[in-house]
C-alpha cells in the first residue's frame, strides 16, 4: 500500500486517508470502478485520478471533520464525500452530470487461475458511428490476467482502460474525472472478441491482421477526415481572447508564420490530451516561426464566465492565444471554410502563406500506444517541413 504523508480522517477512528483507494462512480445505473490516490497534510488534501501512468490531480481541496471536498477546476468538477462505515461515500459532479461516488481503501485483487486467454495486440471493431466511421481500433496490452486497453476513434482514444480476467471474461474500466467507460470483453471460439460497452452496446473485434481479409473496412484516417472547401484560399478566423480583444488570422503576429489552429474546448477530454503536446511544440519551434492559436468552443454558462477555460490554460501552461469562438453546436457556422468538421479536437496546419496544408482530426493520447508515437512523429515532421519553406512575407 502506498501512503503519502500523514493525512487522517478526524472522527473516523484514526482512519488514514492518504494512499490508494478503490473507487467507483455510478453512471446510468452502472458501476464504473477505478483507482484514486489521496495525499496532503492537515486539513489540506489533494486527490488524483489516473489515466494509465498519468495523474489527474485536483486543483484544491480540504478535509473538514469527516467531509472531503476536492475541486478539479479544469473540469469544472467537484468531488464531495464523507467517511462512513470504513468507506468514502458522496458524489462527483462535472458540469450537468452528477454521479454517486464510493471508495474503500485499496486491496490487491485475488490472483486469477490458470487458462487466461491471450488477447494482447491490435484489433479492429466494425461500427457505424455518427461521424461516418466504419471501424475503430482496439489496442490491448496484457500481463497474465491483467489487461490495459483503449479504443481509438477519429476523435481520439477512450483513455486507458484497466482490468483483469474474471468470471470467463475481461472486465475493463476507465474514469479519470471524465469519459467513464466499462468494457466486458469475452473471447469467442472463432478467435474474435465480443465487447459490451457500458452494459448495452455490443461490438465484435477482429484481429487487425485478419480484418481486411474478413471484409472489415479500415478505421478512418484522421488526416483525411476533415478538409477545406478551397485549399487555395487562406484560412480565416477572428474571435475574442479572454480579455475581449479580437485576434485575427490577418494580425501581424501570424504573417509569414507556420500556424497551428487547434479547434477544441475545455470540456473535451481528448483536447486535454492534446494540450501538452501543443505546448511542447510551441516551446520547441516558436523561435523558428511557429505560431499556435486555440479556438475554444464552450457551453453557454462557460461563455458567461470561462472559469474552466482559464483553469485549463493554467493547468497546461498555455502561452499561445486562446480564443473564445462560440458554443460547440456553432462549430460549422463559425468556421464555414471547413468540410466535415465534427471531431474534437481538430487541428489545422497552415503554411507561411496562410493556406491549409494538412488537417488532423482527433488526438491519439498515450493510451493509444504506438499510434500516439506515430502521430507525434508525423506532426513534428510536418511542422519542420513547413518551417523550412520560404518565408513568403519577406518576398
N, C-alpha and C positions, 0 to 999 in steps of 0.2 A: 504493500500500500504506500502510495506517495503522499507525504504530509509536508505541506509548506507552511512554516511558521506555526504559531500557537494561537489559532483562532477558535474560540469556544462559543457554543450557544448557551447564553445565560438561561438559567431556569430549566435546562434540559439535562440535568444530572451530569453536568460536565461534559456533555457530548461534543467532541471536536468537530468543527465544520470543515477545516482545511483538508484538502486532499481530493481524491477522486470519488465520484458518486455515479451510480447507475440511475439514469433519469428516464422519464417518458413524458410525452405530451399526447393528449387525446385529440385527434383531428377527425371530424366527421364520424365519430364513434369508434375510430381505430386507434389503437395504442402504437405509438412510434417510439421505440426505445433508442437511447443514445447515451453518451457519456459526457459528464461535466467535471470541471475541476474548480475548486474554490481556493482562494488564497487571501492573505491580508493579516491585519492585526487590530486588536481592539474593536471599535465599532465600525471601522472601515474595512470593507471586504470587496473583492473582485471575483467574478465568475467567468469561466471560459467554456464555450462550445468548441467542438473540434470538426475540422474538415480534413481528414487524413492527418498529416503531421502539422497542419496549420491551426493555430489557435484563433478563435474569435472571441475577444475579451471585452468585458463590459467597460463602459466609459466612466462609470461611477456606481457607487453602491454603499449600503450601510446595513448594519445589523443592530436593530433596536429591540432589546428584550429578546423575544423569540421570533421576531418578524424580520425577514430578509427582503431587501429591495435592491434590485440590480437594474441599472439603465444601460441600454445599448442605443446611444443617440443616433448612430449612423444607420440604424434600422428603424428609428422612432419606435423602439420597443422597450418593454419593461417586464421583468420577472419579479413577481411578488409571492412570497411563500412564508409559511410558518412551520415550526418544528412541532410535530405531533406524533406520539407513539413510535419514535425512532425514525420517522420519515420527515421529509420536507414536502409540504402539500400547499399548492396555490395555483396561480395562473400565469401564463405568459401571453402578453398582449403585444401584437405588432400590427400597426395601422388598425383596420377594422376587424382583424382576426384576434380572437381570444381563445386560448387553448388551456384546458385543465392540465396542471403540471404536478408531477410527483417524482420524488427521488429518494433513494436509500443508499447507504454507504456501499461503495464498490466491493464486490466479492467476485473472485475468479470463477469463471464458469466451469462446470464439470467437464472433464475430457470426454470427447466423443469416442465411440467404439471403433472397431475396425470396419473396413468396407466403405469408406467415404469415397464417393465418385470424384474423379478428376475433371474439373470444368475450366481450368485456367486457360486463357487465350482470348482471341478476338472472335466475337460472334456478330452476326447481323440479324436485325429484327425487322420483319416486314410490318409497315404501318401505313396508315392513311391519315396524315396529320393536317391540321388546319392551315399549315404553311406550305402545303403541297409536297411534303416529304413522302417518300415511298419506303424508306428504310432508315434505321438508326444503327449505330454501333453499340455493342455491349462489351465492355472491356473488363476482364476478370483476372485477378491475381489470387493465388491460393497457396496456403501453407497448411498442409494436413486438412483438418476440419474447418480451419478459419479461412474466410474469404473476404476480399475487398473488391469493389467493383464500381463502375459508373456507366450510365447510359449517356452517349454523346449524340446530341441532336444538332440541328442547324443553329440554334440559339447558343449552344454550349452544353456543358455537362450538368448532371444532376447533383454534383458534389460527390464526395467519397462515401459509398455505402459500405458498411461493415457488418459482418455476421458470421454464422457458423452453421454446420450441418446439425439438424435437429429434426427428429421425427420424420425421417426419409425425405427431407428437403433442406435447402439452404434458406435461411431466413436472414435477410439483409435490411439494414435501415440507415437513414441519414436524417440528421437535424442539426444545423449549425446556426440556429436562430432564424433560418429561412428554409424554403423548399423541403418541407417534411415529406418523406417517402419511405414506404415499406415494400420490399420485394420478396416474394416467395418463389424460389427457383427450384424446379423439380426436373432432374434428368429423365429423359424418356428413352424407351427401348430402341428407338430409331436413331439415337445419337443427337437429337435436338433437345432444347430446353423449353419447358413450359414456365413462363414468367407471369405471375399475377401481381399487378400493381395496386397497392392500397386496397387489397381485398376485392377488387372489382374488375379491372381491365386485364384481359388475358392476352398474352403475346407469345409467339413462338420464335425462338432464336436458333439459327443455323450457324455452324462454324463458318467464318468468313471465307476460308479457303474453298469451301464447298458451295457457297451461296449462289454464285453465278451459274454453276452447272445445274443447280436446282431451280433456276429461273427467278431468283430473287433479284430485285433491282439494286443498284448501287445506292448507298446513302448520299444525300445531297452534298455536292461540292460547295463549301461555304464561299469560295472565291467566285462562284458563278451564280449564286442565288439572287443577288441584287445587282442592278446596273443603273445607268442613267439614260435618259431619253436621247440626248445628243452629246456624245463624248467630245465634240469639237467646241462646245460652249463651256466657259469656266463655271465651276461650281460656286453658287452664291449662297450666302447666309447673312443675316443681320438680326441679332437678338440682344436683349439687355443682359449685362452681367448682374451679380448680386447687389451691386450698388445702384443699378438702374441705368448705367451707361451703355449705350448701344455699341456693340462690337460687330464690325462688318468684314466680310471677306475682302473688301476693297481697301481696308486700312493699311497704312504703310508697313506695319509690323509683319504682314503676310506677303508683301510684294517681293517676288523673286525667291520665295522660300518654298521648300517642300513642306506641305501642310497635312497633318492627320486631323480629320474631322471625325470625332468619336461621338456617335449617337447613343444615348443611354438614359439612365435615370437612377437616382439613389435608391429606388425601390427594387431594382433589378439585381438578383444575386449574381448573374454572370457578369454584370457591369462591375460589381465588387471584385470579381476575379480578374477582370481586365485592367483595372486602375493601376495596380502596382507595376504592371508591365509598361503601360504608357508613361508612368513617372520615370521608370528606368530608361526608356528610350529618350525621353526629353532631357534627362540629365547627361546622357551619353552623346547626343547628336545636336543639341541646341546650338552649340558654338559653331557647328558646321553648316547651319542653315535650316534646321528643323524647327517647325512650329507645330503646336498641338492646340486644338480648341475642342472643348466638350460642349455638345448641345444636349442639355438635360431636359427631359420631358417628365414633369412631376404632376401628381394629383392636385386637385383644386385647393385642398387645405394647405398643401406644401407651397403652392404658388403664393398664398397669402402670407405664409411665414415659413420660409425654406430652412427650418432648423435642421432637418435631417440632411439636407444637401450640404449645409455648412459643416456638419459633423463628418459627412462623407469626405469632403475636401480636406478637413483636418486630419482624419484618420490616415489617409494615404499620402499626405504631404504634397498635394497637388498645387503646383505654382504656375500652371498654364491657365488660360482663360476658361472659365466655366460659365456658360450662358444658359439662361432660363428660357427655353424655346416654346413651352406650352405644355398642354396635357398630353398623355400618351395617345389618346384617340385622335389627336390633331396631327400626328406624325406625317401622314401623306400630304395633308393640306399645307403644312408649314415647309415641307421640302418637296415641291412638285417636280423637281428635276429627276428624282429617284424613281426607279421602276422596281416593283416587288420589294418594297422596303417594309419588312414585317418581323424582323428578328432583333432581339435586344440582347447585347448591343449589336450595332452595325458600324463598321469603320470604313471611311472613305480616305483614300490616299491620293493627294494632289501633287502633281509635278510643279516645278518652279513657274510654269506658265499658267497655273490655276486649273488645269484640266484634270479630270478624274482619270487616274492611271490604273487603279485597282479598287475593288470594293470587297471587304471581307465581312461575312455575316457571322455573328456569334463570337464566342471566345471559348476555346478549349482550355479549361483550367488544369491544374496539376493532377486532378483526379483522372484526367484523360490519358495519362501516361505518355507514350511516345507521340501521340497526336499533339500534346502540349509542346513538346520539344520541337517537333517538325514545324508547327505554326510559328513559334518564336524564331526559328531559323529563317523561314520564308519571309516573315515580316521584316526582320532585321536586314536580310539581303535586299529586299525591295527598297527599304529606306536608303541603304548605302548606294544602290544604283541610281536612285532619283537624286540624291545629293551630289553624285558625280557628274550629273548632266550640267550643261552650261547654264549660268545664271542669266535668264533672259532679261531681267530688269536692268542689266548693265550694258545691254547692246544698244 
